[in-house]
């Protein structure tokens, strides 16, 4: 069964860094677009970063210059490097990826979410 497994969340002091990992498992041949979202209580899910298959990356204004989205195609894994973290970055972070199997049909999958808490 195809899964996206997230890891790397935790508690960090303001100004610190974390790297989130989103690893695909199952019969996945490749990954197209990778997205990172975050959600806090009372707010709708926010798109944080996107990395398309051609290498184009986009970021929410609130994280530009601090977060970097990347991927390792050989490992079928996506990453979100988060630097100079702020308390307002506190949220549950979700990865979302369009992936394809031997059918070459791309399908969207979601990770289980990982909690990031930034203390002041």
CORBELLIN-V828399 format. One record per residue. N is the residue number from 1. PSI is psi in whole degrees, 0 to 359 (NA if undefined). OMEGA is omega in degrees with one decimal (* if undefined). Layout:
N_PSI_OMEGA + N_PSI_OMEGA
This chain:
1_136_-179.0 + 2_133_179.1 + 3_154_166.9 + 4_120_-177.3 + 5_121_-178.6 + 6_150_175.6 + 7_168_174.8 + 8_352_177.8 + 9_170_179.7 + 10_194_179.6 + 11_129_-178.9 + 12_150_177.9 + 13_150_176.9 + 14_137_-176.3 + 15_348_-179.7 + 16_186_-175.7 + 17_152_172.0 + 18_152_172.0 + 19_120_177.1 + 20_143_-179.6 + 21_139_178.3 + 22_102_-173.6 + 23_128_177.5 + 24_142_175.9 + 25_163_-176.5 + 26_192_-175.5 + 27_65_179.5 + 28_130_178.9 + 29_324_-178.8 + 30_170_-178.3 + 31_134_175.2 + 32_255_-178.1 + 33_138_173.8 + 34_133_176.4 + 35_147_168.8 + 36_129_177.0 + 37_162_171.4 + 38_154_-177.5 + 39_134_174.8 + 40_158_-179.8 + 41_134_178.5 + 42_0_179.5 + 43_151_176.3 + 44_161_-179.4 + 45_134_-176.1 + 46_132_175.1 + 47_122_-176.1 + 48_314_-175.8 + 49_151_178.7 + 50_138_174.9 + 51_115_-178.8 + 52_170_-176.1 + 53_338_178.2 + 54_5_177.0 + 55_6_-179.9 + 56_125_-178.9 + 57_139_174.7 + 58_153_-175.2 + 59_151_168.9 + 60_148_-177.8 + 61_327_-176.3 + 62_343_-177.0 + 63_357_-179.6 + 64_135_-179.0 + 65_349_-179.0 + 66_324_-178.0 + 67_148_176.3 + 68_125_177.2 + 69_140_-179.2 + 70_176_-179.5 + 71_157_171.8 + 72_101_-174.9 + 73_323_179.7 + 74_323_179.3 + 75_356_-177.6 + 76_49_-173.8 + 77_140_173.7 + 78_157_-177.2 + 79_154_169.0 + 80_107_176.5 + 81_124_-176.5 + 82_115_-179.3 + 83_160_179.2 + 84_52_-175.9 + 85_147_-179.7 + 86_156_177.5 + 87_326_179.8 + 88_352_173.5 + 89_351_179.8 + 90_126_-177.5 + 91_170_165.7 + 92_125_-177.4 + 93_134_-178.9 + 94_135_170.6 + 95_149_177.6 + 96_133_-177.2 + 97_140_170.3 + 98_117_-174.6 + 99_158_-179.7 + 100_150_177.6 + 101_201_-179.6 + 102_339_177.6 + 103_343_-178.2 + 104_15_175.5 + 105_124_-177.3 + 106_134_177.5 + 107_152_-176.7 + 108_135_178.3 + 109_154_-179.3 + 110_142_170.9 + 111_173_-175.4 + 112_349_-177.9 + 113_146_176.4 + 114_136_-175.1 + 115_130_172.4 + 116_122_179.3 + 117_124_-178.7 + 118_119_-179.3 + 119_151_-179.9 + 120_NA_*
